Every structure is written in structure tokens, then in C-alpha cells.
Amino acid sequence: MLEVDPKLLAARARRGLDRWDEMWDGELRMVPPASGTHQRFGSELLLVLAQRASDNGLELSYETGVFHRENDYRVPDLAVYRPDHQRARRGGCRAGRRDSLAG
């Protein structure tokens, strides 16, 4: 992982810009805010998938933290997962296979 200036990280945290930052196998990814078009598409996709997920006993959530390991987590736009994969204490869910993630 490249070294990131602690002042930059602190400034991002103060402004709330780090909310969607991700860590991919120990590499920090600073994710920019989504555009309006992206948000509208994600909302429409959520509406289409919600009933299908429910019908199949799955959970669907928007911008939920998905944790594989302490240094490997994502914040996908949508997460579809089994209820037993939810982690209430962290407000996210644990990752299963990586191909189960879309974001």
C-alpha cells in the first residue's frame, strides 16, 4: 500500500468523504461520490431486485459495507446476501465468494 498523508486522511474524515473509501487486499481506494445518473440507476436497480431477493430468502441493501478481512472491504452500491451473512455489530455483511459482489 502506498503511504497516504495522515493530514489528507484526517481532512477526508472531517468532511465525511471517507465514508465510501474501500480497502482492496490492503490497498486503499478513495472512491468519489456517485453522480446523479449513477444514483438514479442504482435506485431503479434496487427496485427491480428487491422482490426477487426477498422471494429467494435473500437480503438486499444499498451502500452496505462488505467485509472479507480487516484489510479487505468494499462498499458496493447494492449487496445481495444470505441473512446469516449479516454482521449487525459492524453495520455490514461478511463477504462470501468475491463473485457474489457487484458494485
Buried (B, 14 or more C-beta within 10 A) or exposed (E): EEEEEEEEBEEBEEEEBBEBBBBEEEEBEEBEEBEEEEEEEBEEBBEEBEEEBEEEEBBBBEBBBBBBEEEBBBBBBBBBBEEEBBEEEEEBBBBEEEEEBEE
